[in-house]
């Protein structure tokens, strides 16, 4: 079976691949939302796609129904798409990848992914990921990374992103990165930590952090002021909700204290590698009080805002 379908085959200049997978590697939809932001900003052309039929369990990753012109309904299937952007202000072009993490035939899928990238002579790949962690929403988003070459590790280190020492289960991000390493194409991943108590909500602050670090890492020169402002508003909204709930306030303060202690401990150890936050690290709140009321409050707030198209409306205005 032919798994890859090519739509356009432009001449690209040493393209850099930027990729994110929905699902396990994409807490709070932060990584895929970053790719969607770049798609919206750059308006890339469709390059290729990997046929989904043999790689997905559709009871796990379901197709959706949407209305066309408010009359006809159509099925929207999951997709695994590559898009190309000719970047006139950069020394290289860009290939963006956006798709859900497949459930089946990971080795075959990763070979297909690599085949597309090699066809267009990809010079390196940066994978974006996000994971749930015991971090409060009120601090700067913790970022960690991994890299397959000394040069990439140095570039990460210059941004104060230390190499993760994580060992354990991995997702498609790890598989793809390893595949590139094996064929000597430089590969790096940038991971952001999302507060576990906001797991079910789109977290624009985490997305903004990923884009900010990617922008610096790749010297894109993107104007991110709008999404950074959205991130500030998002944090303010969550903080307002937290302040209304004593239990949630205590919970967040405890997380802040844990982070502060961990940072001071790392400073004392003077380690070059990150020891507090690692990609794919599981969470465990231990004896901390329940944050269920906060989770429900945040989800309800954001659900209402999505329905009303008022993502950035101050919370206090809803109470008037």
C-alpha positions as CSV (number, residue, x, y, z in Angstrom):
1,X,0.0,0.0,0.0
2,X,1.2,3.5,-0.8
3,X,1.1,5.4,2.4
4,X,2.4,8.8,1.3
5,X,0.5,11.2,-1.0
6,X,2.3,14.2,-2.4
7,X,0.3,17.3,-3.3
8,X,3.2,19.7,-4.3
9,X,6.9,19.2,-4.8
10,X,8.5,22.6,-4.6
11,X,12.2,23.2,-4.5
12,X,13.0,24.0,-0.9
13,X,16.2,25.4,0.6
14,X,17.6,23.2,3.3
15,X,14.2,23.1,5.0
16,X,13.8,22.9,8.8
17,X,11.0,20.6,9.9
18,X,8.8,21.8,12.8
19,X,6.4,19.1,14.0
20,X,3.9,18.4,16.7
21,X,1.7,15.4,17.4
22,X,-1.7,15.6,19.1
23,X,-2.5,13.2,22.0
24,X,-0.1,12.0,24.6
25,X,2.7,14.4,23.6
26,X,0.3,17.4,23.6
27,X,-0.9,18.3,27.0
28,X,-3.5,21.1,26.9
29,X,-3.2,21.0,23.1
30,X,-0.2,23.4,23.6
31,X,2.1,21.9,21.0
32,X,-0.4,21.4,18.2
33,X,-1.8,24.9,18.8
34,X,1.7,26.3,18.3
35,X,1.9,24.6,14.9
36,X,-1.6,25.9,14.0
37,X,-0.4,29.4,15.0
38,X,2.5,29.1,12.5
39,X,0.2,27.8,9.8
40,X,-2.1,30.7,10.3
41,X,0.8,33.1,10.3
42,X,2.7,31.7,7.3
43,X,-0.1,30.3,5.1
44,X,2.0,27.4,3.9
45,X,1.1,25.2,0.9
46,X,0.1,21.6,1.3
47,X,3.1,19.4,0.7
48,X,2.2,15.8,1.5
49,X,0.1,13.6,3.8
50,X,0.4,10.2,5.3
51,X,-2.6,8.0,4.7
52,X,-4.3,7.4,8.0
53,X,-6.2,4.1,7.4
54,X,-3.6,1.6,8.7
55,X,-2.2,3.8,11.5
56,X,-5.3,4.8,13.5
57,X,-7.9,3.1,15.6
58,X,-10.9,5.3,14.8
59,X,-12.7,4.4,18.1
60,X,-9.7,6.1,19.8
61,X,-9.1,9.0,17.3
62,X,-12.6,9.6,16.0
63,X,-13.5,11.5,12.8
64,X,-15.8,14.4,13.4
65,X,-18.9,15.8,11.7
66,X,-19.3,19.5,10.8
67,X,-21.7,21.5,8.8
68,X,-20.8,23.1,5.4
69,X,-22.7,26.3,4.7
70,X,-24.9,25.5,7.6
71,X,-26.8,23.0,5.6
72,X,-24.8,19.9,4.6
73,X,-22.9,17.8,7.0
74,X,-19.5,16.3,6.2
75,X,-17.1,13.9,7.8
76,X,-13.7,15.4,8.8
77,X,-11.1,12.6,9.2
78,X,-7.9,12.8,11.2
79,X,-5.0,13.9,9.1
80,X,-1.2,13.7,9.1
81,X,-0.1,16.6,6.9
82,X,3.1,18.2,5.9
83,X,3.0,21.9,4.7
84,X,5.8,24.0,3.2
85,X,6.6,27.6,3.7
86,X,9.2,29.4,1.5
87,X,10.7,31.8,4.0
88,X,12.2,34.8,2.1
89,X,13.8,36.4,5.2
90,X,15.5,33.2,6.3
91,X,18.4,31.1,5.0
92,X,16.2,28.1,4.8
93,X,12.6,27.2,4.2
94,X,10.2,25.5,6.6
95,X,8.2,22.3,6.6
96,X,5.4,22.1,9.2
97,X,3.9,18.9,10.3
98,X,0.6,18.6,12.1
99,X,-1.2,15.3,13.0
100,X,-2.5,13.1,15.8
101,X,-0.3,10.5,17.3
102,X,-1.1,7.2,15.6
103,X,-2.1,4.1,17.5
104,X,-0.7,1.4,15.1
105,X,2.5,0.5,13.2
106,X,4.7,3.1,14.7
107,X,7.8,1.9,12.9
108,X,6.2,2.0,9.5
109,X,4.7,5.4,10.3
110,X,8.1,6.8,11.4
111,X,9.7,5.5,8.2
112,X,7.0,7.3,6.2
113,X,7.6,10.5,8.1
114,X,11.3,10.3,7.6
115,X,10.8,9.5,3.9
116,X,8.9,12.7,3.3
117,X,11.5,14.8,5.1
118,X,14.4,13.2,3.2
119,X,12.7,13.7,-0.1
120,X,12.8,17.4,0.5
121,X,16.3,17.3,2.0
122,X,15.4,18.4,5.5
123,X,18.4,19.9,7.3
124,X,17.1,19.4,10.8
125,X,13.9,18.8,12.8
126,X,12.5,20.5,15.9
127,X,9.7,18.6,17.6
128,X,7.3,20.4,20.0
129,X,5.8,18.7,23.0
130,X,3.8,19.4,26.2
131,X,3.3,17.3,29.2
132,X,1.3,17.6,32.5
133,X,3.4,18.4,35.5
134,X,3.0,19.5,39.1
135,X,3.6,23.2,38.2
136,X,1.4,26.2,39.0
137,X,-0.1,28.4,36.4
138,X,1.4,31.5,38.0
139,X,5.1,30.9,37.2
140,X,7.0,31.1,33.9
141,X,6.3,27.9,31.9
142,X,9.1,25.4,32.6
143,X,10.8,24.3,29.4
144,X,13.2,21.4,28.8
145,X,14.7,19.9,25.7
146,X,16.7,17.1,24.1
147,X,19.0,17.3,21.2
148,X,20.9,14.8,19.1
149,X,24.0,16.9,18.3
150,X,26.5,18.9,20.3
151,X,25.6,22.1,18.4
152,X,21.9,21.7,19.1
153,X,22.6,21.1,22.8
154,X,24.7,24.2,22.9
155,X,21.9,26.2,21.2
156,X,19.4,24.9,23.8
157,X,21.8,25.6,26.6
158,X,22.3,29.2,25.5
159,X,18.6,29.6,26.0
160,X,18.9,28.1,29.5
161,X,17.2,24.9,28.3
162,X,19.1,22.0,29.8
163,X,19.2,18.5,28.3
164,X,16.5,16.2,29.8
165,X,17.7,13.0,31.6
166,X,14.3,11.4,31.3
167,X,14.1,7.6,30.9
168,X,10.9,5.7,30.4
169,X,7.9,5.4,28.1
170,X,7.9,7.7,25.1
171,X,5.6,8.9,22.4
172,X,5.9,9.5,18.7
173,X,8.0,12.6,19.4
174,X,10.7,10.4,20.9
175,X,10.4,7.8,18.1
176,X,10.7,10.4,15.3
177,X,13.6,12.1,17.0
178,X,15.4,8.8,17.3
179,X,14.7,8.1,13.7
180,X,16.4,11.3,12.6
181,X,19.3,10.7,14.9
182,X,19.9,7.3,13.2
183,X,20.2,8.8,9.8
184,X,22.4,11.7,11.1
185,X,19.9,14.5,10.6
186,X,20.1,16.9,13.6
187,X,17.0,16.6,15.8
188,X,15.8,18.5,18.9
189,X,12.7,18.5,20.9
190,X,11.4,21.4,23.1
191,X,9.0,20.4,25.8
192,X,6.8,22.7,28.0
193,X,5.2,21.8,31.3
194,X,1.4,22.4,31.6
195,X,-0.3,22.6,35.0
196,X,-2.0,19.2,35.6
197,X,-5.1,20.9,37.1
198,X,-5.7,22.7,33.7
199,X,-5.2,19.5,31.7
200,X,-8.6,19.7,29.9
201,X,-8.3,23.3,28.8
202,X,-6.5,24.9,25.9
203,X,-3.6,26.6,27.6
204,X,-2.5,29.5,25.5
205,X,0.2,30.4,28.0
206,X,2.0,27.1,27.4
207,X,1.6,27.5,23.6
208,X,3.0,31.0,23.9
209,X,6.1,29.7,25.8
210,X,6.8,27.1,23.1
211,X,6.5,29.6,20.3
212,X,8.7,32.1,22.2
213,X,11.5,29.5,22.7
214,X,11.2,28.2,19.2
215,X,11.3,31.7,17.8
216,X,14.6,32.3,19.6
217,X,16.0,28.8,18.9
218,X,15.4,29.2,15.1
219,X,16.0,33.0,14.9
220,X,12.6,33.4,13.1
221,X,12.1,37.0,14.1
222,X,8.3,36.4,14.5
223,X,6.2,39.1,16.2
224,X,4.5,37.1,19.0
225,X,3.1,40.1,20.9
226,X,-0.5,39.2,20.3
227,X,-0.3,35.6,21.6
228,X,2.0,36.7,24.5
229,X,-0.7,39.2,25.5
230,X,-3.3,36.5,25.3
231,X,-1.1,34.4,27.6
232,X,-1.0,37.2,30.2
233,X,-4.8,37.5,30.0
234,X,-5.2,33.8,30.4
235,X,-3.0,33.7,33.5
236,X,-4.9,36.7,35.0
237,X,-8.2,34.9,34.4
238,X,-7.0,31.7,36.1
239,X,-5.6,33.7,39.0
240,X,-8.9,35.4,39.5
241,X,-10.6,32.0,39.7
242,X,-8.0,30.7,42.1
243,X,-8.4,33.7,44.4
244,X,-12.2,33.0,44.8
245,X,-11.5,29.5,46.1
246,X,-9.5,29.1,49.4
247,X,-8.8,25.4,48.7
248,X,-7.6,26.1,45.2
249,X,-5.5,29.0,46.5
250,X,-3.8,26.8,49.1
251,X,-3.2,24.2,46.4
252,X,-1.5,26.6,44.0
253,X,0.6,28.1,46.8
254,X,1.8,24.6,47.8
255,X,2.9,24.0,44.2
256,X,4.7,27.4,44.1
257,X,6.6,26.4,47.3
258,X,7.6,23.1,45.8
259,X,8.9,24.7,42.6
260,X,10.9,27.3,44.7
261,X,12.4,24.5,46.8
262,X,13.3,22.5,43.7
263,X,14.9,25.5,41.9
264,X,17.0,26.3,45.0
265,X,18.1,22.7,45.3
266,X,19.1,22.6,41.6
267,X,21.1,25.8,42.1
268,X,22.9,24.3,45.1
269,X,23.7,21.2,43.1
270,X,25.0,23.3,40.2
271,X,24.1,20.6,37.7
272,X,24.2,21.2,34.0
273,X,21.3,18.9,33.2
274,X,17.8,19.5,34.3
275,X,16.8,17.5,37.4
276,X,13.4,19.0,38.2
277,X,11.4,18.8,35.0
278,X,11.7,16.1,32.4
279,X,9.9,15.4,29.2
280,X,7.2,12.8,29.6
281,X,7.6,13.0,33.4
282,X,4.5,11.7,35.3
283,X,2.8,13.8,37.9
284,X,2.0,13.0,41.5
285,X,0.5,15.5,43.8
286,X,1.1,13.4,47.0
287,X,-0.7,14.8,50.0
288,X,-1.7,18.1,48.4
289,X,-5.4,19.1,48.7
290,X,-7.8,18.3,45.9
291,X,-8.0,20.9,43.1
292,X,-11.2,19.5,41.6
293,X,-13.2,22.6,42.2
294,X,-10.6,24.7,40.4
295,X,-10.6,22.3,37.4
296,X,-14.3,22.4,37.1
297,X,-14.4,26.2,37.4
298,X,-11.7,26.7,34.8
299,X,-13.3,24.3,32.3
300,X,-16.7,25.9,32.7
301,X,-15.3,29.4,32.2
302,X,-13.4,28.5,29.1
303,X,-16.3,26.5,27.7
304,X,-18.6,29.5,28.0
305,X,-15.9,31.8,26.5
306,X,-15.5,29.4,23.5
307,X,-19.3,29.4,23.0
308,X,-19.5,33.1,23.2
309,X,-16.3,33.9,21.2
310,X,-15.0,35.8,24.2
311,X,-11.7,34.1,25.0
312,X,-10.1,37.2,26.4
313,X,-13.0,38.8,28.2
314,X,-12.1,39.6,31.8
315,X,-13.7,37.3,34.3
316,X,-15.0,40.2,36.5
317,X,-17.2,41.3,33.6
318,X,-19.1,38.1,33.6
319,X,-20.0,38.6,37.3
320,X,-21.6,42.0,36.6
